[in-house]
Amino acid sequence: MSFLRFFMLLSLVVWLGGLIFLAFVEAPTVFSSGILPTRHMAGTIVGRSLDLLHYMAIASGIIFLISSMLYSRILTGNPRIMAARHLLIVLMLLLTSISQFAISPKMHVIRNQVGVIDYVPLDNPQRREFDRLHVWSEKFEEAILLLGLVALYTTAQAMK
């Protein structure tokens, strides 16, 4: 059973740790002036990293759900807490999947069509769409982080 608890916690730590690193370390670092020659390069790096993070997140969410369901069958715990925890993970997976398969591809297409997004006027329809998608991407990642912190807390509480 400790093996299943380990996988539950590891999957959340990988997911949340990656998200925290991307948001608070990598993105601010590569977008800092002087680190890379252009913001376009920084956006390319962060975009690719986010794509990889999303795939890690999907794998982590699936591992968490499988481990948690097996753990729940072995131990009889509070079914409401377990169901709530599973719902949090499913919501995180849903938001991650929407970001990866709906939002990010549209942003990549726009970047490929216009080149350096910073050179596109703010009133250009493609620039406005890119900026709108970027805001949604950030909101989704923030929501995933908050849901994940709640899931981690409830998971840790249930393991007393």
C-alpha positions in Angstrom: 0.0 0.0 0.0 2.9 2.4 0.6 3.9 1.7 -3.0 0.5 3.1 -4.2 0.7 6.1 -1.9 4.2 6.8 -3.2 2.9 6.7 -6.8 0.0 9.0 -5.9 2.2 11.6 -4.3 5.0 11.2 -6.9 2.5 11.8 -9.8 1.2 15.0 -8.1 4.7 16.2 -7.2 5.9 15.7 -10.8 2.8 17.5 -12.2 2.8 20.4 -9.8 6.5 20.7 -9.6 6.8 21.0 -13.4 4.1 23.6 -13.5 5.6 25.6 -10.7 9.1 25.4 -12.3 7.7 26.5 -15.7 5.7 29.4 -14.3 8.0 30.7 -11.7 11.5 29.8 -12.9 11.8 29.0 -16.6 9.4 31.5 -18.2 10.5 34.5 -16.1 14.2 33.5 -16.8 14.0 33.1 -20.5 11.9 36.2 -21.0 14.3 38.3 -18.9 16.2 40.8 -21.0 19.6 39.7 -22.0 19.1 35.9 -21.4 18.1 35.2 -25.0 18.5 37.4 -28.1 14.7 37.7 -28.8 11.4 37.2 -27.0 10.4 35.0 -30.0 13.1 32.5 -29.0 11.9 32.6 -25.4 8.3 32.0 -26.5 9.5 29.0 -28.6 11.3 27.5 -25.6 8.4 28.1 -23.2 5.9 26.8 -25.7 7.9 23.6 -26.3 8.4 23.1 -22.6 4.6 23.6 -22.0 3.9 20.9 -24.6 6.2 18.5 -22.9 4.8 19.4 -19.5 1.3 18.7 -20.7 2.2 15.2 -21.7 3.9 14.6 -18.4 0.8 16.0 -16.7 -1.5 13.6 -18.6 0.7 10.6 -17.7 0.9 11.8 -14.1 -2.9 12.2 -13.9 -3.5 8.8 -15.2 -1.0 7.2 -12.8 -2.6 9.1 -9.9 -6.1 7.9 -10.8 -5.0 4.3 -11.2 -3.0 4.3 -8.0 -5.7 6.1 -6.1 -8.4 3.7 -7.3 -6.3 0.7 -6.4 -5.5 2.2 -3.0 -9.2 3.0 -2.4 -10.1 -0.6 -3.0 -7.6 -1.9 -0.5 -8.4 0.6 2.2 -11.9 1.7 3.1 -11.7 5.4 3.5 -14.1 8.3 3.2 -15.7 7.7 -0.2 -16.6 11.4 -0.5 -13.0 12.6 0.0 -11.8 9.9 -2.5 -14.5 11.0 -5.1 -13.6 14.6 -4.6 -9.9 13.9 -5.1 -10.6 12.0 -8.2 -12.9 14.8 -9.5 -10.1 17.3 -8.9 -7.6 15.1 -11.0 -10.2 14.6 -13.7 -10.8 18.4 -13.9 -7.0 19.0 -14.0 -6.7 16.4 -16.8 -9.5 18.0 -18.7 -8.0 21.5 -18.5 -4.6 20.2 -19.4 -6.0 18.4 -22.5 -7.9 21.4 -23.6 -4.8 23.5 -23.3 -2.7 21.0 -25.1 -5.0 19.9 -27.9 -7.1 23.1 -28.4 -5.4 26.2 -27.2 -1.7 25.5 -27.8 -2.1 24.3 -31.4 -3.9 27.4 -32.4 -1.2 29.5 -30.8 1.5 27.6 -32.7 -0.4 28.0 -36.0 -0.6 31.8 -35.5 3.1 32.0 -34.6 4.0 30.1 -37.7 1.8 32.3 -39.9 3.0 35.7 -38.6 6.5 34.9 -37.6 7.7 37.0 -34.7 4.5 37.8 -32.8 6.0 40.9 -31.2 6.4 42.5 -34.6 2.7 42.1 -35.4 0.6 45.3 -34.6 -1.6 45.0 -31.5 -4.7 45.7 -33.6 -4.0 42.9 -36.0 -6.7 40.2 -35.8 -4.2 37.4 -35.5 -2.3 39.2 -32.8 -5.5 39.8 -30.9 -6.4 36.1 -31.2 -2.9 35.0 -30.1 -3.1 37.3 -27.1 -6.6 36.1 -26.2 -5.4 32.4 -26.4 -2.4 33.3 -24.3 -4.6 34.7 -21.6 -6.7 31.6 -21.7 -3.6 29.4 -21.5 -2.4 31.2 -18.4 -5.8 31.0 -16.8 -6.0 27.2 -17.4 -2.5 26.7 -16.0 -3.4 28.7 -12.9 -6.6 26.7 -12.4 -4.7 23.5 -12.8 -2.1 24.6 -10.2 -4.8 25.6 -7.7 -6.8 22.3 -8.2 -3.5 20.4 -7.9 -2.6 22.0 -4.6 -6.1 21.1 -3.2 -5.7 17.5 -4.6 -2.2 17.3 -3.0 -3.5 18.6 0.4 -6.5 16.2 0.4 -4.3 13.3 -0.6 -1.8 14.1 2.2 -4.6 14.5 4.7 -6.1 11.1 3.8 -2.8 9.4 4.4 -2.6 10.2 8.1 
